Amino acid sequence: QQEFQARRLQFHTSLQKEFFEQYRIAKTVNHKVIKSQNIWFICNRVYNTPVWLVKDYNKEKNLERIKPGETIIIPILEPVQPITTTN
């Protein structure tokens, strides 16, 4: 069990590292939840931001049970520009 948890943590850490090699957080915005929105819809349809990242910014909230009128913090992403070299 402990070995599984350690491997799982290592796997998720590597995924996050790869993610942040491609994207950076440009800013954050406060999003007021409206009727019929859930966390999946907000992350995938409104902001194109991973749910795990939004959860990280809203640790004090249960995002699986957000309600209209609640405000959550959304990190806004932008691509990391590749470093180019000139010869």
Residue pairs with C-beta under 8 A, 6 or more apart in sequence:
16 52
19 50
20 80
21 80
22 79
22 80
23 77
23 78
23 79
23 80
24 77
24 78
24 79
24 80
25 75
25 76
25 77
26 76
26 77
26 78
27 75
27 76
28 57
28 73
28 74
28 75
28 76
29 73
29 74
29 76
30 71
30 72
30 73
30 74
31 42
31 46
31 47
31 71
31 72
31 73
31 74
32 69
32 70
32 71
33 42
33 66
33 67
33 68
33 69
33 70
33 71
33 72
34 68
35 68
37 46
37 66
37 68
38 66
39 51
39 54
39 55
39 63
39 64
39 66
40 51
42 54
42 72
42 74
43 49
43 50
43 51
43 54
43 74
44 51
47 74
47 76
48 77
49 74
49 75
49 76
49 77
51 63
53 75
54 63
54 72
54 73
54 74
54 75
55 63
57 72
57 73
57 74
57 75
58 72
58 73
61 70
61 72
63 72
66 72
